[in-house]
Amino acid sequence: MAEILPLRAWRYNDSLNESIDQLTSPLFDVVSQKQREALYRNPTNSIHLSVPRGEAPAKDAARLLQVWKENGVLLQDGLPGLYVYYQYFRLPGNEKEYVRKGFICNIKAYDWHEKVLLRHENTIPSAVNDRIELLEETELNTSPTHGLYSDAGFILEPYMDESIRTPIYETEDYQGVRDVLAVIHDHEIIRLFLDTLSDKQILLADGHHRYEGSLAYRRKMTALNPNHTGYEPYNYHLMYLTNAEHDDLRILPTHRLLQHLPMSEEEFMERLQEYFTIIPKEDPFELNEVIVGKLWAFGLYLNGNAYKLRLKPEVHASIDWNFPDEVKQLDLTVMHYFIFEKILGIYRQQQRDYKGLSYERNFTACIQKVDKGEAQLALITNEVSMDQVKRVCNSGAVMPQKSTFFYPKVICGFLFSSIKEDEFTTATSACF
């Protein structure tokens, strides 16, 4: 099923005066404006390729990339390889050190109908368009998306464990996560990785917008190429693959913030009572705790007042969205159907790109933004489980946008993958 390939990555020149932690950057959708400004001040930071700015950001990024190649800021590795990537991290209130193990490779950008790569959530159209334009101009994958495969026998982990003992990079990122990168060049071991993935489906965990960008680019280039074979560089996408059977895979919740209610607060609270049991809470900073493990339960923070909301079970069957039960059972489906559509009148298709709706992973930040007047209300939700992700993917349906937050996030800047003809062909077919 899944066709993966090694690559000759473009990486920062080791002779640069800056260390790798000064050159890496967070993914474009998880970094605050203040963090971005600090990164932009460094003229060689990877953010200039991954999140370019200006009047023509994609074209500027392409010009900068060429300058970096010509001046030796970036160099292409001499041998194709699979890049092993481990992330060591801790979670609040837990002494355990987790480690998420995986490897970075090129994977064919499969269309959804091919059922090789499965998505689990909707995307925001404007964000996809930005990614398409950047890929067209630079012909560069600036950061890997995150995919999951299932291997209960853990066939590949011993080879990754051995490789990570001699790292290329080891640094601590903006999340406080220790990131370690190594590479496997051995032809026979690479072949084992390729063969192991050849009968697997891939669940797309993170990076739906970047993946859809690659998919749209592949469709466009296929239509323009009368001699299309399926092996041209534009067919491939950069992905970080991890084993979904590993215990250290973590998904954190993504909360919702609404800038303005389209009705009075009194009317909103009155309409909530039609669908939810509402329990006032004294301390808003306990909202994430009082809903833990409870089905269809949410925290609401509005105008300094905190409430626990729980859907009245008898109204759940009234959901008339054309979704399978796997999706209807999700907390976020309940939230988006009853609160956003039925109560606020923001219909499902509008929700994907609704200007007043934003997403926040940090629970404390939600409370603070409401207190500062940056949002009128916050809706606090539970995390989505890995089992729920698998069931939704296998159903062929998708969750509401921004349903999952796989933690930790992959960082940008360790390596880049070119889909230029001369740079890609050398990396793959010449050896495999």
C-alpha positions as a Markdown table, in Angstrom:
| # | Residue | x | y | z |
|---|---|---|---|---|
| 1 | Met | 0.0 | 0.0 | 0.0 |
| 2 | Ala | 2.2 | 2.9 | 1.3 |
| 3 | Glu | 5.1 | 3.6 | -1.0 |
| 4 | Ile | 7.9 | 5.4 | 0.9 |
| 5 | Leu | 11.4 | 6.4 | -0.3 |
| 6 | Pro | 14.6 | 7.6 | 1.3 |
| 7 | Leu | 15.8 | 11.1 | 0.5 |
| 8 | Arg | 19.0 | 13.2 | 0.3 |
| 9 | Ala | 17.9 | 15.9 | 2.6 |
| 10 | Trp | 19.0 | 19.6 | 2.4 |
| 11 | Arg | 20.4 | 20.5 | 5.8 |
| 12 | Tyr | 22.1 | 23.5 | 7.3 |
| 13 | Asn | 25.9 | 23.7 | 6.7 |
| 14 | Asp | 27.6 | 22.4 | 9.9 |
| 15 | Ser | 30.2 | 25.2 | 9.5 |
| 16 | Leu | 27.7 | 28.0 | 10.2 |
| 17 | Asn | 28.4 | 30.0 | 13.3 |
| 18 | Glu | 24.9 | 29.4 | 14.6 |
| 19 | Ser | 23.9 | 26.2 | 16.5 |
| 20 | Ile | 21.0 | 24.2 | 15.1 |
| 21 | Asp | 18.6 | 25.3 | 17.9 |
| 22 | Gln | 19.0 | 28.9 | 16.6 |
| 23 | Leu | 17.9 | 27.8 | 13.1 |
| 24 | Thr | 14.9 | 25.6 | 13.9 |
| 25 | Ser | 11.4 | 27.0 | 14.2 |
| 26 | Pro | 7.9 | 25.8 | 15.3 |
| 27 | Leu | 5.3 | 24.8 | 12.7 |
| 28 | Phe | 3.4 | 27.8 | 11.3 |
| 29 | Asp | 0.1 | 27.2 | 13.2 |
| 30 | Val | 1.5 | 26.7 | 16.7 |
| 31 | Val | 3.7 | 29.8 | 17.2 |
| 32 | Ser | 2.6 | 33.1 | 18.7 |
| 33 | Gln | 3.1 | 36.4 | 16.9 |
| 34 | Lys | 5.7 | 37.4 | 19.5 |
| 35 | Gln | 7.7 | 34.1 | 18.9 |
| 36 | Arg | 7.5 | 34.7 | 15.2 |
| 37 | Glu | 8.9 | 38.2 | 15.4 |
| 38 | Ala | 11.9 | 36.9 | 17.4 |
| 39 | Leu | 12.6 | 34.2 | 14.8 |
| 40 | Tyr | 12.3 | 36.5 | 11.8 |
| 41 | Arg | 15.1 | 38.7 | 13.3 |
| 42 | Asn | 17.5 | 35.8 | 12.5 |
| 43 | Pro | 18.1 | 36.1 | 8.7 |
| 44 | Thr | 19.0 | 32.3 | 8.5 |
| 45 | Asn | 16.2 | 30.9 | 10.6 |
| 46 | Ser | 14.1 | 28.3 | 8.9 |
| 47 | Ile | 10.9 | 30.3 | 9.4 |
| 48 | His | 11.9 | 32.4 | 6.4 |
| 49 | Leu | 11.2 | 29.2 | 4.3 |
| 50 | Ser | 8.3 | 27.7 | 6.2 |
| 51 | Val | 6.3 | 30.8 | 7.0 |
| 52 | Pro | 7.6 | 33.5 | 4.7 |
| 53 | Arg | 6.1 | 37.0 | 4.9 |
| 54 | Gly | 5.9 | 40.1 | 2.7 |
| 55 | Glu | 3.9 | 41.1 | -0.3 |
| 56 | Ala | 4.9 | 38.0 | -2.3 |
| 57 | Pro | 5.9 | 35.5 | 0.5 |
| 58 | Ala | 6.1 | 32.4 | -1.6 |
| 59 | Lys | 8.2 | 34.0 | -4.4 |
| 60 | Asp | 10.5 | 35.6 | -1.7 |
| 61 | Ala | 11.0 | 32.2 | -0.1 |
| 62 | Ala | 11.9 | 30.6 | -3.4 |
| 63 | Arg | 14.5 | 33.4 | -4.1 |
| 64 | Leu | 15.9 | 33.0 | -0.6 |
| 65 | Leu | 16.2 | 29.3 | -0.9 |
| 66 | Gln | 18.2 | 29.6 | -4.1 |
| 67 | Val | 20.6 | 32.1 | -2.4 |
| 68 | Trp | 21.0 | 29.8 | 0.5 |
| 69 | Lys | 21.9 | 26.9 | -1.8 |
| 70 | Glu | 24.4 | 29.0 | -3.8 |
| 71 | Asn | 26.0 | 30.4 | -0.7 |
| 72 | Gly | 26.3 | 27.1 | 1.0 |
| 73 | Val | 23.9 | 27.9 | 3.9 |
| 74 | Leu | 22.1 | 24.7 | 2.9 |
| 75 | Leu | 23.9 | 21.6 | 1.6 |
| 76 | Gln | 22.4 | 18.4 | 0.2 |
| 77 | Asp | 23.4 | 15.2 | 1.9 |
| 78 | Gly | 25.6 | 13.0 | -0.2 |
| 79 | Leu | 23.7 | 9.7 | 0.4 |
| 80 | Pro | 20.0 | 8.9 | 0.5 |
| 81 | Gly | 18.7 | 7.9 | 3.9 |
| 82 | Leu | 15.9 | 7.6 | 6.3 |
| 83 | Tyr | 16.1 | 10.2 | 9.1 |
| 84 | Val | 15.3 | 8.8 | 12.5 |
| 85 | Tyr | 13.6 | 11.4 | 14.7 |
| 86 | Tyr | 13.0 | 10.9 | 18.5 |
| 87 | Gln | 11.3 | 13.4 | 20.8 |
| 88 | Tyr | 11.8 | 13.1 | 24.5 |
| 89 | Phe | 9.2 | 14.9 | 26.6 |
| 90 | Arg | 7.3 | 15.2 | 29.9 |
| 91 | Leu | 3.7 | 16.2 | 30.7 |
| 92 | Pro | 2.5 | 18.3 | 33.6 |
| 93 | Gly | 1.8 | 16.3 | 36.7 |
| 94 | Asn | 3.7 | 13.3 | 35.4 |
| 95 | Glu | 7.3 | 12.3 | 36.2 |
| 96 | Lys | 7.6 | 9.9 | 33.3 |
| 97 | Glu | 9.8 | 10.8 | 30.4 |
| 98 | Tyr | 8.0 | 9.9 | 27.2 |
| 99 | Val | 9.8 | 9.3 | 23.9 |
| 100 | Arg | 8.0 | 9.4 | 20.6 |
| 101 | Lys | 10.0 | 7.3 | 18.0 |
| 102 | Gly | 9.7 | 7.7 | 14.3 |
| 103 | Phe | 11.5 | 8.3 | 11.0 |
| 104 | Ile | 11.3 | 10.9 | 8.2 |
| 105 | Cys | 10.9 | 9.8 | 4.6 |
| 106 | Asn | 9.3 | 10.7 | 1.3 |
| 107 | Ile | 5.8 | 9.2 | 0.8 |
| 108 | Lys | 3.6 | 9.2 | -2.3 |
| 109 | Ala | 0.9 | 11.9 | -2.0 |
| 110 | Tyr | -2.1 | 9.5 | -2.2 |
| 111 | Asp | -5.5 | 10.8 | -3.1 |
| 112 | Trp | -8.1 | 10.2 | -0.4 |
| 113 | His | -10.1 | 7.8 | -2.6 |
| 114 | Glu | -7.1 | 5.5 | -2.9 |
| 115 | Lys | -7.6 | 4.6 | 0.8 |
| 116 | Val | -3.9 | 4.3 | 1.5 |
| 117 | Leu | -3.6 | 7.5 | 3.5 |
| 118 | Leu | -6.5 | 8.3 | 5.7 |
| 119 | Arg | -7.4 | 11.7 | 7.1 |
| 120 | His | -9.4 | 12.3 | 10.3 |
| 121 | Glu | -10.3 | 16.0 | 10.3 |
| 122 | Asn | -11.4 | 18.9 | 8.1 |
| 123 | Thr | -9.1 | 21.6 | 6.9 |
| 124 | Ile | -9.4 | 25.4 | 6.6 |
| 125 | Pro | -9.4 | 26.3 | 2.9 |
| 126 | Ser | -7.4 | 29.5 | 3.1 |
| 127 | Ala | -4.5 | 27.7 | 4.9 |
| 128 | Val | -4.4 | 25.0 | 2.2 |
| 129 | Asn | -4.1 | 27.6 | -0.5 |
| 130 | Asp | -1.1 | 29.2 | 1.2 |
| 131 | Arg | 0.7 | 25.8 | 1.4 |
| 132 | Ile | 0.0 | 25.1 | -2.3 |
| 133 | Glu | 1.5 | 28.4 | -3.4 |
| 134 | Leu | 4.6 | 27.9 | -1.3 |
| 135 | Leu | 5.2 | 24.4 | -2.6 |
| 136 | Glu | 4.7 | 25.6 | -6.2 |
| 137 | Glu | 7.3 | 28.4 | -5.9 |
| 138 | Thr | 10.0 | 26.6 | -3.8 |
| 139 | Glu | 9.5 | 23.0 | -4.9 |
| 140 | Leu | 10.5 | 22.2 | -1.3 |
| 141 | Asn | 8.9 | 20.4 | 1.6 |
| 142 | Thr | 10.0 | 22.6 | 4.5 |
| 143 | Ser | 8.6 | 20.4 | 7.3 |
| 144 | Pro | 7.3 | 16.9 | 7.6 |
| 145 | Thr | 3.7 | 16.1 | 8.3 |
| 146 | His | 3.0 | 13.4 | 10.8 |
| 147 | Gly | 1.6 | 10.0 | 9.8 |
| 148 | Leu | 0.8 | 6.8 | 11.8 |
| 149 | Tyr | 1.3 | 3.2 | 10.8 |
| 150 | Ser | 0.4 | 0.1 | 12.8 |
| 151 | Asp | 3.1 | -2.5 | 13.6 |
| 152 | Ala | 2.3 | -4.5 | 16.8 |
| 153 | Gly | 5.5 | -6.4 | 16.3 |
| 154 | Phe | 7.7 | -3.3 | 16.5 |
| 155 | Ile | 9.9 | -4.6 | 13.7 |
| 156 | Leu | 11.6 | -1.2 | 12.9 |
| 157 | Glu | 12.2 | 0.1 | 16.5 |
| 158 | Pro | 15.5 | -1.8 | 17.1 |
| 159 | Tyr | 17.1 | -0.3 | 14.0 |
| 160 | Met | 15.9 | 3.2 | 15.0 |
| 161 | Asp | 17.2 | 2.7 | 18.5 |
| 162 | Glu | 20.6 | 1.7 | 17.2 |
| 163 | Ser | 20.7 | 4.7 | 14.8 |
| 164 | Ile | 19.7 | 7.3 | 17.4 |
| 165 | Arg | 22.8 | 6.4 | 19.4 |
| 166 | Thr | 24.9 | 8.4 | 16.9 |
| 167 | Pro | 22.8 | 11.6 | 16.3 |
| 168 | Ile | 23.3 | 14.3 | 13.8 |
| 169 | Tyr | 21.5 | 16.8 | 16.0 |
| 170 | Glu | 20.3 | 17.0 | 19.6 |
| 171 | Thr | 18.6 | 20.1 | 20.9 |
| 172 | Glu | 15.8 | 21.4 | 23.1 |
| 173 | Asp | 13.0 | 23.1 | 21.3 |
| 174 | Tyr | 10.4 | 25.8 | 22.1 |
| 175 | Gln | 8.1 | 23.2 | 23.7 |
| 176 | Gly | 10.9 | 22.1 | 26.1 |
| 177 | Val | 11.1 | 18.8 | 24.1 |
| 178 | Arg | 14.5 | 17.2 | 23.5 |
| 179 | Asp | 14.7 | 16.5 | 19.7 |
| 180 | Val | 17.2 | 14.1 | 18.4 |
| 181 | Leu | 17.9 | 13.3 | 14.7 |
| 182 | Ala | 19.9 | 10.6 | 13.2 |
| 183 | Val | 20.1 | 8.9 | 9.8 |
| 184 | Ile | 20.1 | 5.4 | 8.4 |
| 185 | His | 22.1 | 4.9 | 5.2 |
| 186 | Asp | 22.4 | 1.1 | 5.2 |
| 187 | His | 20.7 | -0.2 | 2.0 |
| 188 | Glu | 19.4 | -3.4 | 3.5 |
| 189 | Ile | 17.9 | -1.7 | 6.5 |
| 190 | Ile | 16.3 | 0.9 | 4.3 |
| 191 | Arg | 14.8 | -1.8 | 2.2 |
| 192 | Leu | 13.4 | -3.4 | 5.3 |
| 193 | Phe | 11.6 | -0.1 | 6.2 |
| 194 | Leu | 10.2 | 0.2 | 2.7 |
| 195 | Asp | 9.0 | -3.4 | 2.7 |
| 196 | Thr | 7.5 | -3.1 | 6.1 |
| 197 | Leu | 5.4 | -0.1 | 5.1 |
| 198 | Ser | 4.4 | -1.5 | 1.7 |
| 199 | Asp | 1.3 | -3.2 | 3.1 |
| 200 | Lys | 0.3 | -0.5 | 5.6 |
| 201 | Gln | -2.3 | 2.2 | 5.6 |
| 202 | Ile | -1.2 | 5.5 | 7.0 |
| 203 | Leu | -3.4 | 7.6 | 9.3 |
| 204 | Leu | -2.6 | 11.3 | 8.9 |
| 205 | Ala | -2.1 | 12.6 | 12.4 |
| 206 | Asp | -0.9 | 16.2 | 11.8 |
| 207 | Gly | -0.4 | 18.4 | 8.9 |
| 208 | His | -3.6 | 18.0 | 6.9 |
| 209 | His | -3.1 | 21.5 | 5.3 |
| 210 | Arg | 0.4 | 20.7 | 4.1 |
| 211 | Tyr | -0.6 | 17.3 | 2.9 |
| 212 | Glu | -3.5 | 18.7 | 0.9 |
| 213 | Gly | -1.1 | 21.2 | -0.5 |
| 214 | Ser | 1.1 | 18.4 | -1.9 |
| 215 | Leu | -2.0 | 16.5 | -3.1 |
| 216 | Ala | -3.3 | 19.5 | -5.0 |
| 217 | Tyr | 0.1 | 20.1 | -6.5 |
| 218 | Arg | 0.4 | 16.5 | -7.6 |
| 219 | Arg | -3.1 | 16.7 | -9.3 |
| 220 | Lys | -2.1 | 19.9 | -11.1 |
| 221 | Met | 1.2 | 18.6 | -12.3 |
| 222 | Thr | -0.3 | 15.3 | -13.4 |
| 223 | Ala | -2.9 | 17.1 | -15.5 |
| 224 | Leu | -0.1 | 19.1 | -17.2 |
| 225 | Asn | 2.1 | 16.1 | -17.9 |
| 226 | Pro | 0.9 | 13.9 | -20.8 |
| 227 | Asn | 3.7 | 11.4 | -20.0 |
| 228 | His | 2.9 | 11.1 | -16.3 |
| 229 | Thr | 4.2 | 7.9 | -14.7 |
| 230 | Gly | 3.5 | 8.4 | -11.0 |
| 231 | Tyr | 7.2 | 8.4 | -10.1 |
| 232 | Glu | 8.0 | 12.1 | -10.8 |
| 233 | Pro | 9.2 | 14.1 | -7.8 |
| 234 | Tyr | 5.9 | 16.0 | -7.6 |
| 235 | Asn | 4.2 | 12.8 | -6.6 |
| 236 | Tyr | 5.9 | 12.7 | -3.2 |
| 237 | His | 5.6 | 14.4 | 0.1 |
| 238 | Leu | 7.7 | 14.6 | 3.2 |
| 239 | Met | 6.4 | 12.7 | 6.3 |
| 240 | Tyr | 7.4 | 11.7 | 9.8 |
| 241 | Leu | 6.1 | 8.2 | 10.5 |
| 242 | Thr | 5.5 | 6.8 | 13.9 |
| 243 | Asn | 4.0 | 3.5 | 15.2 |
| 244 | Ala | 0.5 | 3.9 | 16.4 |
| 245 | Glu | 0.9 | 1.0 | 18.7 |
| 246 | His | 3.5 | 2.8 | 20.8 |
| 247 | Asp | 2.4 | 3.8 | 24.4 |
| 248 | Asp | 4.1 | 7.2 | 24.2 |
| 249 | Leu | 1.8 | 8.6 | 21.5 |
| 250 | Arg | -0.1 | 11.6 | 23.1 |
| 251 | Ile | -3.0 | 13.7 | 21.9 |
| 252 | Leu | -3.9 | 16.9 | 23.7 |
| 253 | Pro | -7.2 | 18.8 | 23.4 |
| 254 | Thr | -7.8 | 21.9 | 21.3 |
| 255 | His | -10.2 | 24.4 | 22.8 |
| 256 | Arg | -12.4 | 26.9 | 21.0 |
| 257 | Leu | -12.6 | 30.7 | 21.4 |
| 258 | Leu | -15.4 | 32.9 | 20.0 |
| 259 | Gln | -14.6 | 36.5 | 19.6 |
| 260 | His | -18.2 | 37.7 | 19.6 |
| 261 | Leu | -21.6 | 36.1 | 20.3 |
| 262 | Pro | -24.2 | 36.8 | 17.6 |
| 263 | Met | -26.8 | 37.3 | 20.3 |
| 264 | Ser | -27.0 | 38.5 | 23.9 |
| 265 | Glu | -25.3 | 36.5 | 26.7 |
| 266 | Glu | -28.7 | 36.0 | 28.3 |
| 267 | Glu | -30.2 | 34.6 | 25.2 |
| 268 | Phe | -27.2 | 32.3 | 24.7 |
| 269 | Met | -27.4 | 30.9 | 28.2 |
| 270 | Glu | -31.2 | 30.4 | 27.8 |
| 271 | Arg | -30.8 | 28.5 | 24.5 |
| 272 | Leu | -28.0 | 26.4 | 26.0 |
| 273 | Gln | -30.5 | 25.0 | 28.6 |
| 274 | Glu | -32.5 | 23.4 | 25.8 |
| 275 | Tyr | -29.7 | 21.0 | 25.1 |
| 276 | Phe | -27.3 | 21.0 | 28.1 |
| 277 | Thr | -27.3 | 20.6 | 31.8 |
| 278 | Ile | -25.5 | 23.7 | 33.1 |
| 279 | Ile | -23.7 | 23.7 | 36.4 |
| 280 | Pro | -22.0 | 27.0 | 37.6 |
| 281 | Lys | -18.4 | 26.6 | 38.8 |
| 282 | Glu | -16.6 | 29.0 | 41.2 |
| 283 | Asp | -13.1 | 28.6 | 39.8 |
| 284 | Pro | -12.6 | 28.8 | 36.0 |
| 285 | Phe | -9.2 | 27.2 | 36.3 |
| 286 | Glu | -10.8 | 23.9 | 37.2 |
| 287 | Leu | -12.9 | 23.7 | 34.1 |
| 288 | Asn | -10.6 | 21.3 | 32.4 |
| 289 | Glu | -10.6 | 19.0 | 35.4 |
| 290 | Val | -14.4 | 18.8 | 36.0 |
| 291 | Ile | -15.0 | 17.5 | 32.5 |
| 292 | Val | -12.2 | 14.8 | 32.4 |
| 293 | Gly | -13.5 | 11.4 | 31.3 |
| 294 | Lys | -17.1 | 12.6 | 30.9 |
| 295 | Leu | -18.9 | 12.1 | 27.6 |
| 296 | Trp | -20.2 | 15.2 | 25.8 |
| 297 | Ala | -19.0 | 17.5 | 28.6 |
| 298 | Phe | -17.5 | 20.9 | 28.1 |
| 299 | Gly | -16.3 | 23.9 | 30.1 |
| 300 | Leu | -17.7 | 27.3 | 29.3 |
| 301 | Tyr | -16.1 | 30.6 | 30.4 |
| 302 | Leu | -18.2 | 33.7 | 29.6 |
| 303 | Asn | -17.8 | 37.2 | 31.0 |
| 304 | Gly | -16.0 | 36.0 | 34.2 |
| 305 | Asn | -18.4 | 33.2 | 34.8 |
| 306 | Ala | -17.5 | 29.5 | 34.6 |
| 307 | Tyr | -19.9 | 26.6 | 33.8 |
| 308 | Lys | -19.8 | 22.9 | 33.3 |
| 309 | Leu | -22.0 | 21.9 | 30.3 |
| 310 | Arg | -23.1 | 18.3 | 29.7 |
| 311 | Leu | -25.4 | 17.3 | 26.8 |
| 312 | Lys | -28.7 | 15.9 | 27.8 |
| 313 | Pro | -28.4 | 12.3 | 26.5 |
| 314 | Glu | -31.9 | 12.3 | 25.0 |
| 315 | Val | -31.1 | 15.0 | 22.5 |
| 316 | His | -28.0 | 13.4 | 21.0 |
| 317 | Ala | -30.1 | 11.4 | 18.5 |
| 318 | Ser | -31.4 | 14.6 | 16.9 |
| 319 | Ile | -28.0 | 15.2 | 15.2 |
| 320 | Asp | -28.9 | 15.2 | 11.5 |
| 321 | Trp | -25.5 | 15.7 | 10.0 |
| 322 | Asn | -24.8 | 12.9 | 7.5 |
| 323 | Phe | -22.0 | 11.4 | 9.5 |
| 324 | Pro | -21.4 | 7.8 | 10.7 |
| 325 | Asp | -21.9 | 7.0 | 14.4 |
| 326 | Glu | -18.1 | 7.1 | 14.9 |
| 327 | Val | -18.2 | 10.9 | 14.2 |
| 328 | Lys | -21.5 | 11.6 | 15.9 |
| 329 | Gln | -20.2 | 10.2 | 19.1 |
| 330 | Leu | -17.3 | 12.7 | 19.3 |
| 331 | Asp | -17.4 | 15.5 | 21.9 |
| 332 | Leu | -16.4 | 18.0 | 19.2 |
| 333 | Thr | -19.2 | 16.9 | 16.9 |
| 334 | Val | -21.6 | 17.6 | 19.7 |
| 335 | Met | -20.1 | 21.0 | 20.4 |
| 336 | His | -20.0 | 22.1 | 16.7 |
| 337 | Tyr | -23.6 | 20.8 | 16.1 |
| 338 | Phe | -25.5 | 21.9 | 19.1 |
| 339 | Ile | -23.5 | 25.0 | 20.2 |
| 340 | Phe | -22.3 | 26.5 | 16.9 |
| 341 | Glu | -25.0 | 25.4 | 14.5 |
| 342 | Lys | -28.2 | 24.9 | 16.5 |
| 343 | Ile | -27.7 | 27.7 | 19.1 |
| 344 | Leu | -25.4 | 30.3 | 17.4 |
| 345 | Gly | -26.6 | 29.7 | 13.8 |
| 346 | Ile | -23.1 | 29.2 | 12.4 |
| 347 | Tyr | -23.7 | 26.3 | 10.0 |
| 348 | Arg | -21.3 | 23.5 | 9.4 |
| 349 | Gln | -19.7 | 24.7 | 6.2 |
| 350 | Gln | -19.3 | 28.2 | 7.6 |
| 351 | Gln | -17.5 | 26.9 | 10.7 |
| 352 | Arg | -14.5 | 25.7 | 8.7 |
| 353 | Asp | -13.4 | 29.3 | 7.9 |
| 354 | Tyr | -15.4 | 31.4 | 10.4 |
| 355 | Lys | -13.5 | 34.5 | 11.1 |
| 356 | Gly | -14.6 | 34.9 | 14.7 |
| 357 | Leu | -13.7 | 31.3 | 15.7 |
| 358 | Ser | -10.1 | 30.6 | 16.8 |
| 359 | Tyr | -8.4 | 27.6 | 18.4 |
| 360 | Glu | -6.2 | 27.4 | 21.5 |
| 361 | Arg | -4.3 | 24.4 | 22.9 |
| 362 | Asn | -3.3 | 26.1 | 26.2 |
| 363 | Phe | -6.2 | 25.9 | 28.7 |
| 364 | Thr | -4.8 | 28.7 | 30.9 |
| 365 | Ala | -4.5 | 31.0 | 27.8 |
| 366 | Cys | -8.2 | 30.5 | 27.0 |
| 367 | Ile | -9.2 | 31.9 | 30.4 |
| 368 | Gln | -6.7 | 34.8 | 30.1 |
| 369 | Lys | -7.9 | 35.7 | 26.6 |
| 370 | Val | -11.5 | 36.0 | 27.8 |
| 371 | Asp | -10.4 | 38.0 | 30.8 |
| 372 | Lys | -8.5 | 40.4 | 28.6 |
| 373 | Gly | -11.4 | 40.8 | 26.2 |
| 374 | Glu | -9.6 | 39.1 | 23.3 |
| 375 | Ala | -12.5 | 36.7 | 23.1 |
| 376 | Gln | -16.0 | 36.7 | 24.5 |
| 377 | Leu | -16.2 | 33.1 | 25.5 |
| 378 | Ala | -14.1 | 30.0 | 25.7 |
| 379 | Leu | -15.3 | 26.4 | 25.2 |
| 380 | Ile | -13.1 | 23.8 | 26.9 |
| 381 | Thr | -13.0 | 20.3 | 25.7 |
| 382 | Asn | -11.5 | 16.9 | 26.4 |
| 383 | Glu | -8.8 | 15.2 | 24.3 |
| 384 | Val | -9.6 | 12.8 | 21.5 |
| 385 | Ser | -8.4 | 9.3 | 22.0 |
| 386 | Met | -6.2 | 7.3 | 19.6 |
| 387 | Asp | -8.9 | 4.7 | 19.4 |
| 388 | Gln | -11.4 | 7.4 | 18.3 |
| 389 | Val | -9.0 | 8.7 | 15.6 |
| 390 | Lys | -8.6 | 5.1 | 14.2 |
| 391 | Arg | -12.3 | 4.5 | 14.1 |
| 392 | Val | -13.1 | 7.8 | 12.4 |
| 393 | Cys | -10.3 | 7.2 | 9.8 |
| 394 | Asn | -11.6 | 3.7 | 9.1 |
| 395 | Ser | -15.1 | 5.0 | 8.7 |
| 396 | Gly | -14.1 | 7.2 | 5.8 |
| 397 | Ala | -15.5 | 10.3 | 7.5 |
| 398 | Val | -13.7 | 13.3 | 9.1 |
| 399 | Met | -13.8 | 15.1 | 12.5 |
| 400 | Pro | -14.4 | 18.8 | 12.8 |
| 401 | Gln | -11.3 | 21.0 | 12.0 |
| 402 | Lys | -8.7 | 21.2 | 14.7 |
| 403 | Ser | -9.9 | 18.2 | 16.6 |
| 404 | Thr | -6.6 | 16.7 | 17.6 |
| 405 | Phe | -3.2 | 18.0 | 18.8 |
| 406 | Phe | -0.6 | 15.3 | 18.6 |
| 407 | Tyr | 2.1 | 16.2 | 21.1 |
| 408 | Pro | 4.8 | 17.1 | 20.7 |
| 409 | Lys | 4.8 | 18.9 | 17.4 |
| 410 | Val | 7.6 | 18.2 | 14.9 |
| 411 | Ile | 10.0 | 21.1 | 14.5 |
| 412 | Cys | 11.1 | 22.7 | 11.3 |
| 413 | Gly | 14.7 | 23.2 | 10.2 |
| 414 | Phe | 16.4 | 19.9 | 10.9 |
| 415 | Leu | 16.0 | 19.0 | 7.2 |
| 416 | Phe | 14.2 | 20.0 | 4.0 |
| 417 | Ser | 13.1 | 17.8 | 1.1 |
| 418 | Ser | 13.4 | 19.0 | -2.5 |
| 419 | Ile | 11.0 | 17.9 | -5.3 |
| 420 | Lys | 13.1 | 19.4 | -8.0 |
| 421 | Glu | 13.8 | 16.9 | -10.8 |
| 422 | Asp | 17.6 | 16.8 | -10.6 |
| 423 | Glu | 17.7 | 16.9 | -6.8 |
| 424 | Phe | 15.0 | 14.3 | -6.2 |
| 425 | Thr | 16.0 | 11.7 | -8.8 |
| 426 | Thr | 19.4 | 11.3 | -7.4 |
| 427 | Ala | 17.9 | 10.8 | -4.0 |
| 428 | Thr | 15.6 | 7.9 | -4.8 |
| 429 | Ser | 15.5 | 5.9 | -8.0 |
| 430 | Ala | 19.2 | 5.8 | -8.5 |
| 431 | Cys | 19.5 | 3.6 | -5.4 |
| 432 | Phe | 16.1 | 2.1 | -4.9 |
